[in-house]
Amino acid sequence: MAAPALTGFSVMSLLSLGYLSWDWVSPETDWVSNDRVSPNNLPDNKEPQPGQDSGDRGPPHIIFIMTDDQGFNDIGYHAPDVATPTLDRLAAEGVKLENYYVQPICTPSRSQFITGRYQIHTGLQHSIIRPSQPSCLPEGHVTLPQRLQEVGYATHMVGKWHLGFYKKECLPTRRGFDSYLGSLTGSVDYYSYRSCDGSPTTCGFDLHEGESVAWPRGGVAGGGTYSTHLYTTRVRKILASHDPTAQPLFIYLSFQAVHTPLQSPRRYLYPFRGLANVSRRKYLAMVSVVDEAVRNITSALKKYGFYRNTVLVFSTDNGGQPLSGGSNWPLRGRKGTYWEGGVRGLGFVHSPLLRRKRRVSHALIHITDWYPTLLGLATRGRRPTNPTLLGLATRGPVLDGHDVWATISEGAESPRHEILHNIDPLYNAARGGSLERGHGIWNTAVQAAIRHGDWKLLTGDPGYGDWTPPQTLPGFPGSWWSLERHAQRSPRSLWLFNVSADPYERHDLSEDRPDVVKHLLTRLLYYNRTAVAVRYPAEDPRAHPALNGGAWGPWLGEGLGGEEGEGEGDPPPRRRKDKTKDGKKKLELNQSKAFFRRLNARVMSNRI
């Protein structure tokens, strides 16, 4: 690959020898005690004694770890100057997924993971769910944790939700999780847990425990625990208090790292002090905190007797954002685009249960595949224990994911041969696109992307499509990026690549292979006929944190809000006592709404 050729441009210090030589399996080396975290903040301030791994391997414990905005080039086994010794080691001893795909932005990836359904089948095919929108993951879809509850699992979620929260029925604890600690919106301050909906006038506290606002965890004057440490400590507490022999466990750990804002405790910046680019320096420090967190979670799995019967999955939610220190080099594009840099994800599986370990898999796998794969591992012939959930599950829709455990564990051929990356009818129509250019089959002005075998087809405007090397210049991106951004966009609206032979998408073959183009356009037409209406309602001013005690959270009563789309785009009724009559506040809200209308025109460029 071309990546190593650029390492000479990236002058940075290695992590300290102590960090690189950590014994990641040793409980004695846990960092959980730091300047803001107490390692013994458990019931009665006592950790249980280390457990013994059970010899009875029933349904496996499942730990699914998702990072936010971590690019393809932001891990040590792809880029030697990235310090991730734990992740590298876990991946090397497990199975690296090098042909693994996610979605280009947050909400779509998370929705597809938790439902096993393409976003065209949930109505979430356009953009993210914004904090002020009365929308969430549709209730008609039975989630993975609900299905795991059916077969007796304890289910816990820690971290970023970003699947809507306008009413309580949308919350994680109503969608299959026994417990929840984390943020409901898409981006929060790592210490104060303050989230701003694209404007400094629309900010509120966003840390929730269960269904309540976790005000006590906010600390004094917003000086709470760094969120990566907070979430790691929560996972360790769950492991410490759960009997691994009594009940199988599912933990969905959704780090907000390494999403903006670029923040980390100061001591993690020190090893990267030689890196000139400030954004990249901060970003890599945040990646190293995540690596350390995974190390401590792995240590806890061993310490409390889970490890021998655990499947640990690591996945990113989308490509990296070069504007904020991330890197997808040498792939084309970035977060928010349908180029490989936006949708090819980092992923690996680590588990003693793998039959063929220490290998790299190039089998085609998609984020929707985790639902049937993990559920298949969990069931093993077991019947649901909750009749109510059983009835709910049998009414659920057919999945778009495939069970790929044999592919991962044994090296069998993948049952997946095709991925619909998306069809977004609301995204800006591409200049020059037409039904004629789509051979009378498909209007190429519509943003869409599909992968079939070795071939990938894109139509419409896939998003910013340059190849961005790792940032090394002190002022990058700055004005250089703006010059690139304002360059005239290509009038083209259709591309075809053989991504197996050309993973960097440099050679468009649409003119050479019209037969493949027509076939894939026909597949887009097929999928589009199965799509449901887009769920993208207008912002609701009643969501403003100032009207809800200063925090983000549900603002409509239970059972209200047009969940299935009926009337969802209508303006909300006024309250009898409308606090927004204050002229200044009304102006601020109107400015915020205007801002989002402008922002929506370029939503997939991901400055959000």
C-alpha positions as CSV (number, residue, x, y, z in Angstrom):
1,M,0.0,0.0,0.0
2,A,1.0,3.6,-0.4
3,A,0.5,4.5,3.2
4,P,4.1,3.6,4.5
5,A,5.6,5.9,1.8
6,L,4.2,8.9,3.6
7,T,5.4,8.1,7.1
8,G,8.5,10.1,6.4
9,F,6.5,13.2,6.2
10,S,4.9,12.6,9.6
11,V,7.5,13.4,12.2
12,M,6.3,12.4,15.6
13,S,7.5,10.9,18.8
14,L,6.7,7.3,19.8
15,L,4.8,6.7,22.9
16,S,6.8,6.4,26.1
17,L,8.5,3.0,26.6
18,G,6.3,2.4,29.6
19,Y,3.1,2.6,27.6
20,L,4.4,0.5,24.7
21,S,5.5,-2.2,27.2
22,W,2.3,-2.5,29.1
23,D,1.2,-6.0,30.0
24,W,-2.3,-5.6,28.7
25,V,-3.5,-8.8,30.3
26,S,-2.4,-7.9,33.8
27,P,-5.0,-6.4,36.1
28,E,-2.3,-4.8,38.2
29,T,-1.6,-2.4,35.3
30,D,-5.1,-0.9,35.1
31,W,-5.1,2.9,34.7
32,V,-8.6,3.3,36.0
33,S,-7.4,5.4,38.8
34,N,-6.7,8.8,37.3
35,D,-7.1,12.4,38.4
36,R,-10.9,12.2,38.0
37,V,-11.8,8.6,38.3
38,S,-12.0,6.3,41.3
39,P,-11.2,2.7,40.6
40,N,-13.3,1.5,43.5
41,N,-16.5,3.4,43.0
42,L,-18.5,0.2,43.2
43,P,-21.3,-0.8,45.6
44,D,-19.8,-0.8,49.1
45,N,-16.6,0.6,47.5
46,K,-15.4,-3.0,46.9
47,E,-14.5,-4.8,43.7
48,P,-15.4,-8.5,43.7
49,Q,-12.5,-11.0,43.8
50,P,-11.3,-12.1,40.3
51,G,-13.6,-14.8,38.9
52,Q,-12.7,-18.1,37.3
53,D,-13.4,-18.7,33.6
54,S,-16.3,-21.1,33.3
55,G,-15.6,-24.4,31.7
56,D,-19.2,-24.5,30.5
57,R,-19.2,-22.5,27.3
58,G,-22.8,-21.6,26.9
59,P,-23.9,-18.6,24.9
60,P,-21.0,-16.3,24.6
61,H,-20.6,-12.9,26.2
62,I,-20.6,-10.2,23.5
63,I,-18.7,-6.9,23.8
64,F,-19.3,-4.6,20.8
65,I,-17.0,-1.5,20.8
66,M,-17.7,1.3,18.3
67,T,-15.5,4.3,17.8
68,D,-16.7,7.6,16.2
69,D,-14.9,9.1,13.2
70,Q,-11.8,6.9,13.4
71,G,-10.4,6.7,9.9
72,F,-9.1,3.8,7.9
73,N,-5.5,5.1,8.4
74,D,-6.0,5.8,12.2
75,I,-4.8,2.5,13.6
76,G,-1.3,1.1,14.0
77,Y,-1.6,-1.9,11.7
78,H,-2.5,0.4,8.9
79,A,-0.2,3.3,9.8
80,P,2.9,2.6,11.9
81,D,3.0,6.2,13.3
82,V,-0.4,5.7,15.1
83,A,0.1,4.3,18.6
84,T,-2.5,1.6,19.2
85,P,-0.6,-1.3,20.7
86,T,-3.7,-2.9,22.3
87,L,-5.9,-2.7,19.2
88,D,-3.0,-4.0,17.0
89,R,-2.4,-6.9,19.3
90,L,-6.1,-7.9,19.7
91,A,-6.5,-7.6,15.9
92,A,-3.4,-9.6,15.2
93,E,-4.5,-12.4,17.5
94,G,-8.0,-12.4,16.1
95,V,-9.4,-11.7,12.6
96,K,-8.8,-8.4,10.8
97,L,-11.7,-7.4,8.6
98,E,-10.2,-5.7,5.6
99,N,-13.2,-5.7,3.3
100,Y,-15.6,-4.4,5.9
101,Y,-18.1,-1.6,5.2
102,V,-20.0,0.9,7.4
103,Q,-22.1,4.0,6.5
104,P,-20.6,7.4,5.9
105,I,-22.1,9.2,8.9
106,C,-23.2,8.4,12.5
107,T,-27.0,7.7,12.6
108,P,-27.2,5.5,9.6
109,S,-24.3,3.2,10.8
110,R,-25.8,2.9,14.3
111,S,-29.3,2.3,13.0
112,Q,-28.1,-0.5,10.7
113,F,-26.1,-2.1,13.4
114,I,-28.9,-2.2,15.8
115,T,-31.7,-3.2,13.3
116,G,-29.8,-5.3,10.7
117,R,-31.7,-3.2,8.1
118,Y,-30.5,-0.8,5.4
119,Q,-31.4,2.8,6.1
120,I,-33.8,2.9,3.1
121,H,-35.9,0.4,5.1
122,T,-36.0,2.5,8.3
123,G,-36.6,5.9,6.7
124,L,-33.2,7.2,7.9
125,Q,-31.6,7.5,4.5
126,H,-31.0,11.2,4.7
127,S,-28.4,12.7,7.0
128,I,-28.3,12.3,10.8
129,I,-31.0,12.7,13.4
130,R,-30.5,16.2,14.8
131,P,-31.2,17.0,18.5
132,S,-34.2,19.2,17.7
133,Q,-35.9,16.8,15.3
134,P,-39.0,14.9,16.5
135,S,-37.6,11.7,15.0
136,C,-36.0,8.5,16.1
137,L,-35.4,4.9,15.2
138,P,-38.8,3.6,14.1
139,E,-40.5,1.5,16.8
140,G,-41.6,-1.2,14.4
141,H,-38.0,-2.5,14.2
142,V,-37.0,-5.1,16.8
143,T,-33.5,-4.2,17.9
144,L,-30.6,-6.5,18.4
145,P,-30.6,-6.0,22.2
146,Q,-34.3,-6.8,22.3
147,R,-33.7,-10.1,20.5
148,L,-30.8,-10.8,22.9
149,Q,-33.1,-10.2,25.9
150,E,-35.4,-12.8,24.4
151,V,-32.8,-15.5,24.8
152,G,-31.8,-14.5,28.3
153,Y,-29.0,-11.9,27.9
154,A,-28.3,-9.0,30.2
155,T,-28.0,-6.0,27.9
156,H,-26.2,-2.8,28.6
157,M,-25.3,0.3,26.6
158,V,-22.6,2.8,27.4
159,G,-21.8,5.9,25.3
160,K,-23.2,7.7,22.3
161,W,-26.8,6.9,21.2
162,H,-27.6,9.3,18.3
163,L,-30.8,7.4,17.3
164,G,-33.3,10.0,18.5
165,F,-34.8,10.9,21.8
166,Y,-37.8,13.2,21.3
167,K,-40.0,11.0,23.4
168,K,-39.2,8.3,26.0
169,E,-40.1,5.5,23.7
170,C,-37.1,6.3,21.7
171,L,-34.6,6.0,24.6
172,P,-32.0,3.1,24.8
173,T,-33.8,1.6,27.8
174,R,-37.0,1.4,25.7
175,R,-35.2,-0.3,22.8
176,G,-33.7,-3.3,24.5
177,F,-31.1,-2.1,27.0
178,D,-31.3,-3.0,30.7
179,S,-29.1,0.0,31.6
180,Y,-27.7,3.1,29.9
181,L,-25.1,5.7,30.6
182,G,-24.1,8.1,27.8
183,S,-25.1,11.0,25.5
184,L,-28.2,11.1,23.3
185,T,-27.0,13.7,20.8
186,G,-24.2,13.4,18.2
187,S,-21.4,15.4,19.8
188,V,-20.7,16.6,23.3
189,D,-17.8,18.2,25.3
190,Y,-15.7,15.4,26.7
191,Y,-15.6,17.0,30.2
192,S,-18.7,19.2,30.6
193,Y,-21.0,17.0,28.5
194,R,-22.4,20.1,26.9
195,S,-23.9,19.7,23.5
196,C,-24.7,22.5,21.0
197,D,-27.0,21.9,18.1
198,G,-24.9,23.7,15.5
199,S,-25.2,27.0,17.4
200,P,-23.8,28.5,20.6
201,T,-27.4,29.6,21.4
202,T,-28.7,26.1,21.3
203,C,-26.7,24.3,24.0
204,G,-27.6,21.9,26.8
205,F,-26.3,19.3,29.1
206,D,-26.2,15.8,27.6
207,L,-25.3,13.0,29.9
208,H,-28.0,10.5,30.8
209,E,-28.2,7.5,33.2
210,G,-31.2,5.3,32.5
211,E,-33.9,7.7,31.6
212,S,-32.7,10.6,33.8
213,V,-30.3,13.4,33.3
214,A,-27.0,12.6,35.1
215,W,-26.5,16.0,36.6
216,P,-24.3,14.7,39.5
217,R,-21.7,13.4,37.0
218,G,-21.2,16.8,35.5
219,G,-18.7,17.7,38.2
220,V,-18.1,21.2,39.5
221,A,-18.3,24.0,37.0
222,G,-18.5,21.5,34.1
223,G,-15.3,19.7,35.2
224,G,-16.6,16.1,34.9
225,T,-14.6,12.9,34.1
226,Y,-13.2,12.7,30.6
227,S,-15.9,10.7,28.8
228,T,-13.7,7.9,27.5
229,H,-12.5,7.2,31.0
230,L,-16.1,7.6,32.3
231,Y,-17.5,5.0,29.9
232,T,-14.6,2.6,30.4
233,T,-15.1,2.7,34.2
234,R,-18.8,2.0,33.7
235,V,-18.0,-1.1,31.6
236,R,-15.6,-2.3,34.2
237,K,-18.3,-1.9,36.9
238,I,-20.8,-3.9,34.9
239,L,-18.2,-6.7,34.5
240,A,-17.3,-6.6,38.1
241,S,-20.9,-6.9,39.3
242,H,-22.1,-9.6,36.8
243,D,-21.7,-13.3,37.3
244,P,-20.4,-14.7,34.0
245,T,-21.6,-18.2,34.8
246,A,-25.2,-17.2,35.6
247,Q,-26.2,-15.1,32.6
248,P,-24.7,-14.2,29.2
249,L,-23.9,-10.5,28.8
250,F,-24.1,-8.1,25.9
251,I,-22.4,-4.7,26.2
252,Y,-22.6,-2.1,23.4
253,L,-19.8,0.4,24.2
254,S,-20.2,3.4,21.8
255,F,-17.3,5.8,22.4
256,Q,-17.9,9.4,21.4
257,A,-14.1,9.4,20.7
258,V,-12.6,10.3,18.4
259,H,-15.3,12.7,17.2
260,T,-14.8,16.5,17.7
261,P,-14.3,18.4,19.8
262,L,-10.6,17.4,19.9
263,Q,-10.0,17.0,23.6
264,S,-7.9,14.7,25.7
265,P,-6.2,14.8,29.1
266,R,-2.9,16.7,28.7
267,R,-0.6,13.7,29.5
268,Y,-1.8,11.9,26.4
269,L,-0.6,14.8,24.2
270,Y,3.0,14.5,25.4
271,P,4.1,11.5,23.2
272,F,2.9,13.4,20.1
273,R,4.6,16.7,20.9
274,G,6.9,16.4,17.9
275,L,3.9,16.4,15.4
276,A,3.6,19.8,13.8
277,N,0.0,19.6,12.9
278,V,-2.1,20.5,16.0
279,S,-5.3,18.8,14.9
280,R,-3.5,15.6,14.1
281,R,-1.6,15.7,17.4
282,K,-4.8,16.0,19.4
283,Y,-6.6,13.4,17.3
284,L,-3.9,10.8,17.8
285,A,-3.8,11.5,21.5
286,M,-7.5,10.7,21.6
287,V,-6.9,7.5,19.7
288,S,-4.3,6.5,22.2
289,V,-6.9,7.0,25.1
290,V,-9.3,4.7,23.3
291,D,-6.5,2.1,22.9
292,E,-5.8,2.3,26.6
293,A,-9.5,2.0,27.4
294,V,-9.8,-1.2,25.3
295,R,-6.8,-2.5,27.1
296,N,-8.4,-2.0,30.5
297,I,-11.7,-3.6,29.3
298,T,-9.8,-6.6,28.0
299,S,-8.0,-6.9,31.3
300,A,-11.3,-6.7,33.2
301,L,-12.8,-9.5,31.0
302,K,-9.9,-11.7,32.1
303,K,-10.0,-10.6,35.7
304,Y,-13.7,-11.3,36.2
305,G,-13.9,-14.6,34.3
306,F,-15.5,-13.6,31.0
307,Y,-12.7,-13.7,28.5
308,R,-12.6,-17.4,27.5
309,N,-16.3,-17.2,26.5
310,T,-16.3,-13.7,25.0
311,V,-16.6,-12.4,21.5
312,L,-15.2,-8.9,21.2
313,V,-16.0,-6.9,18.1
314,F,-14.3,-3.6,17.2
315,S,-15.8,-1.3,14.6
316,T,-15.7,2.3,13.5
317,D,-19.0,4.0,12.6
318,N,-17.7,5.9,9.5
319,G,-14.6,7.2,7.8
320,G,-12.3,9.8,9.3
321,Q,-12.6,13.5,8.9
322,P,-9.4,15.1,7.7
323,L,-10.7,18.6,8.7
324,S,-10.5,17.3,12.3
325,G,-7.3,15.3,12.3
326,G,-8.5,12.0,10.9
327,S,-7.0,10.1,8.0
328,N,-8.4,7.6,5.5
329,W,-5.2,7.5,3.3
330,P,-4.7,6.0,0.8
331,L,-8.4,5.7,0.3
332,R,-10.4,8.3,-1.6
333,G,-12.8,10.6,0.2
334,R,-13.7,11.1,3.8
335,K,-16.5,11.0,6.3
336,G,-19.8,11.9,4.8
337,T,-19.0,10.6,1.3
338,Y,-19.7,7.4,-0.5
339,W,-16.1,7.0,-1.7
340,E,-14.1,4.2,0.0
341,G,-12.7,6.7,2.6
342,G,-16.2,7.3,3.9
343,V,-17.6,3.8,4.0
344,R,-14.7,1.3,4.3
345,G,-14.4,0.8,8.1
346,L,-11.9,-0.4,10.6
347,G,-13.0,-3.7,12.1
348,F,-11.7,-6.8,13.7
349,V,-13.0,-9.7,15.9
350,H,-11.0,-11.0,18.8
351,S,-12.2,-14.1,20.7
352,P,-10.9,-17.5,22.0
353,L,-14.0,-18.9,20.3
354,L,-12.6,-18.2,16.8
355,R,-11.6,-21.4,15.0
356,R,-9.0,-19.8,12.8
357,K,-7.2,-17.0,14.5
358,R,-4.3,-14.7,13.5
359,R,-5.4,-13.9,10.0
360,V,-6.7,-11.3,7.7
361,S,-10.1,-11.7,6.1
362,H,-11.0,-10.0,2.8
363,A,-14.5,-11.4,2.8
364,L,-17.2,-8.8,2.1
365,I,-18.9,-7.8,5.3
366,H,-21.3,-5.0,6.2
367,I,-22.4,-3.4,9.4
368,T,-25.9,-4.9,9.0
369,D,-24.4,-8.3,9.3
370,W,-23.7,-8.0,13.0
371,Y,-27.3,-8.3,13.9
372,P,-27.9,-11.9,12.5
373,T,-24.3,-12.9,13.3
374,L,-24.4,-12.0,17.0
375,L,-27.9,-13.3,17.4
376,G,-26.9,-16.6,15.8
377,L,-24.0,-16.9,18.3
378,A,-26.4,-16.1,21.1
379,T,-29.2,-18.5,20.3
380,R,-27.5,-21.8,19.7
381,G,-30.8,-23.5,19.8
382,R,-32.1,-21.6,22.8
383,R,-35.8,-20.4,22.8
384,P,-36.9,-16.9,23.8
385,T,-37.7,-16.6,27.5
386,N,-40.1,-13.7,27.1
387,P,-43.3,-14.5,25.2
388,T,-44.1,-10.8,24.7
389,L,-40.7,-10.2,23.0
390,L,-41.1,-13.5,21.0
391,G,-44.3,-12.2,19.5
392,L,-42.7,-8.8,18.8
393,A,-39.8,-10.5,17.1
394,T,-41.9,-12.7,14.8
395,R,-43.6,-9.5,13.5
396,G,-40.3,-7.9,12.7
397,P,-39.2,-7.2,9.2
398,V,-36.8,-9.3,7.2
399,L,-33.1,-8.5,7.8
400,D,-30.7,-7.1,5.2
401,G,-27.8,-8.5,7.1
402,H,-26.2,-12.0,6.8
403,D,-24.8,-14.4,9.4
404,V,-21.1,-14.2,8.7
405,W,-19.7,-16.0,11.7
406,A,-18.5,-19.0,9.7
407,T,-16.8,-16.5,7.4
408,I,-15.1,-14.8,10.3
409,S,-14.3,-17.8,12.5
410,E,-13.5,-20.5,9.9
411,G,-12.6,-18.6,6.7
412,A,-15.7,-19.7,4.8
413,E,-16.9,-17.8,1.8
414,S,-19.1,-14.8,2.7
415,P,-22.8,-15.2,2.1
416,R,-22.8,-11.5,1.2
417,H,-22.1,-10.5,-2.4
418,E,-23.8,-7.1,-2.5
419,I,-24.1,-4.0,-0.4
420,L,-26.5,-1.1,-0.9
421,H,-24.5,1.8,0.5
422,N,-27.6,4.1,0.2
423,I,-30.1,5.9,-1.9
424,D,-30.8,9.4,-0.7
425,P,-33.6,11.1,-2.7
426,L,-33.3,14.3,-0.6
427,Y,-29.6,15.1,-1.2
428,N,-28.8,17.8,-3.7
429,A,-29.3,16.6,-7.3
430,A,-26.1,16.3,-9.2
431,R,-25.5,18.8,-12.0
432,G,-25.7,17.0,-15.3
433,G,-27.4,13.9,-13.9
434,S,-30.4,12.5,-15.9
435,L,-32.4,9.4,-16.7
436,E,-30.8,9.5,-20.1
437,R,-27.3,9.2,-18.6
438,G,-28.6,6.3,-16.6
439,H,-29.4,4.4,-19.7
440,G,-33.1,5.0,-19.2
441,I,-33.0,2.9,-16.0
442,W,-32.0,5.3,-13.2
443,N,-31.8,9.1,-12.8
444,T,-28.1,9.7,-12.2
445,A,-28.9,13.0,-10.5
446,V,-29.9,11.0,-7.4
447,Q,-27.2,10.3,-4.8
448,A,-26.8,6.5,-4.6
449,A,-24.0,3.9,-4.3
450,I,-24.0,0.1,-4.5
451,R,-21.3,-2.6,-4.3
452,H,-21.7,-5.9,-6.1
453,G,-18.9,-8.4,-6.1
454,D,-15.8,-6.5,-7.2
455,W,-17.8,-3.6,-8.7
456,K,-18.9,-0.4,-7.1
457,L,-21.3,2.1,-8.8
458,L,-21.9,5.7,-7.6
459,T,-24.5,8.1,-9.0
460,G,-25.4,11.7,-8.2
461,D,-22.9,13.6,-6.0
462,P,-20.9,11.1,-3.8
463,G,-19.3,14.0,-1.8
464,Y,-15.9,15.4,-1.7
465,G,-13.7,13.0,-3.5
466,D,-10.0,13.9,-3.1
467,W,-7.2,11.7,-1.7
468,T,-6.0,13.4,1.5
469,P,-2.6,12.4,3.0
470,P,-2.1,12.5,6.7
471,Q,-1.8,16.0,8.0
472,T,1.8,17.1,8.6
473,L,1.8,20.9,7.8
474,P,1.2,23.1,10.9
475,G,-1.6,25.1,9.3
476,F,-3.4,22.3,7.4
477,P,-6.2,22.4,6.4
478,G,-6.8,26.1,6.7
479,S,-6.9,28.2,3.6
480,W,-5.5,25.3,1.4
481,W,-8.6,23.2,2.2
482,S,-10.9,26.1,1.4
483,L,-9.2,26.5,-2.0
484,E,-9.8,22.9,-2.7
485,R,-13.4,23.1,-1.5
486,H,-14.3,26.0,-3.8
487,A,-12.8,24.4,-6.9
488,Q,-15.4,23.8,-9.6
489,R,-17.2,20.4,-9.0
490,S,-17.2,17.8,-11.7
491,P,-20.3,17.8,-13.9
492,R,-20.2,14.0,-13.9
493,S,-22.9,12.0,-12.2
494,L,-21.9,8.3,-12.7
495,W,-18.8,6.3,-11.8
496,L,-17.9,2.6,-11.9
497,F,-14.9,1.1,-10.2
498,N,-13.5,-2.4,-9.7
499,V,-12.7,-1.8,-6.0
500,S,-10.9,-5.2,-5.6
501,A,-8.3,-4.3,-8.3
502,D,-8.5,-0.5,-7.7
503,P,-9.4,0.1,-4.0
504,Y,-8.3,3.8,-4.3
505,E,-10.9,4.5,-7.0
506,R,-8.6,6.1,-9.5
507,H,-9.8,4.4,-12.7
508,D,-13.4,5.0,-13.7
509,L,-14.6,2.2,-15.9
510,S,-18.2,3.3,-16.6
511,E,-17.4,4.0,-20.3
512,D,-15.6,0.7,-20.7
513,R,-18.2,-1.6,-19.0
514,P,-21.7,-0.4,-19.8
515,D,-23.0,-3.9,-19.2
516,V,-21.9,-3.7,-15.5
517,V,-23.3,-0.2,-15.3
518,K,-26.7,-1.3,-16.5
519,H,-26.8,-4.3,-14.2
520,L,-26.0,-2.2,-11.1
521,L,-28.5,0.6,-12.1
522,T,-31.1,-2.1,-12.3
523,R,-30.2,-3.2,-8.8
524,L,-30.6,0.3,-7.6
525,L,-34.0,0.5,-9.2
526,Y,-34.9,-2.8,-7.4
527,Y,-33.8,-1.5,-4.0
528,N,-35.5,1.8,-4.5
529,R,-38.9,0.1,-5.0
530,T,-38.5,-1.4,-1.5
531,A,-37.6,1.9,0.2
532,V,-39.9,3.6,2.8
533,A,-40.5,7.3,3.0
534,V,-37.7,9.4,4.3
535,R,-38.0,10.5,7.9
536,Y,-36.6,14.0,8.2
537,P,-39.0,16.3,10.0
538,A,-38.4,20.0,10.7
539,E,-36.8,21.0,13.9
540,D,-39.1,21.5,16.9
541,P,-38.5,24.6,18.9
542,R,-39.9,22.9,22.0
543,A,-36.7,20.7,22.0
544,H,-34.6,23.7,23.1
545,P,-32.7,22.8,26.3
546,A,-33.7,26.2,27.8
547,L,-37.3,24.9,27.8
548,N,-36.3,21.6,29.3
549,G,-34.3,22.4,32.4
550,G,-31.1,23.1,30.6
551,A,-30.6,19.6,29.2
552,W,-31.3,17.7,26.1
553,G,-33.9,15.0,26.5
554,P,-37.4,13.9,25.5
555,W,-39.7,16.9,25.1
556,L,-42.9,15.2,24.0
557,G,-45.2,13.0,26.2
558,E,-45.2,9.3,25.8
559,G,-47.2,8.0,22.8
560,L,-47.1,11.4,21.0
561,G,-45.2,12.6,18.0
562,G,-46.2,10.8,14.8
563,E,-43.6,8.1,15.2
564,E,-44.5,6.3,12.0
565,G,-44.2,9.4,9.9
566,E,-47.9,10.6,10.0
567,G,-47.8,14.3,10.3
568,E,-44.2,14.2,11.3
569,G,-43.2,17.1,9.1
570,D,-46.0,19.3,10.4
571,P,-45.2,22.3,12.7
572,P,-45.7,21.4,16.3
573,P,-48.7,22.8,18.1
574,R,-48.1,25.7,20.5
575,R,-48.2,25.3,24.2
576,R,-50.6,27.4,26.1
577,K,-47.7,29.1,27.8
578,D,-45.2,29.6,25.1
579,K,-41.9,30.6,26.7
580,T,-40.5,31.5,23.3
581,K,-42.6,34.7,23.2
582,D,-39.6,36.5,24.6
583,G,-38.4,38.4,21.5
584,K,-34.7,37.6,21.9
585,K,-35.3,33.9,22.4
586,K,-37.6,33.7,19.4
587,L,-34.9,35.4,17.3
588,E,-32.3,32.9,18.5
589,L,-34.5,30.0,17.6
590,N,-35.3,31.4,14.2
591,Q,-31.6,31.9,13.5
592,S,-30.9,28.4,14.5
593,K,-33.6,27.0,12.2
594,A,-32.3,29.2,9.3
595,F,-28.8,27.9,10.0
596,F,-30.0,24.3,9.6
597,R,-31.8,25.0,6.4
598,R,-28.6,26.4,4.9
599,L,-26.6,23.5,6.4
600,N,-28.8,20.9,5.0
601,A,-27.8,21.9,1.5
602,R,-24.3,20.6,2.2
603,V,-25.0,18.0,5.0
604,M,-23.0,15.2,3.5
605,S,-19.9,17.3,3.4
606,N,-19.9,16.7,7.2
607,R,-19.0,19.9,8.7
608,I,-21.7,18.9,11.1
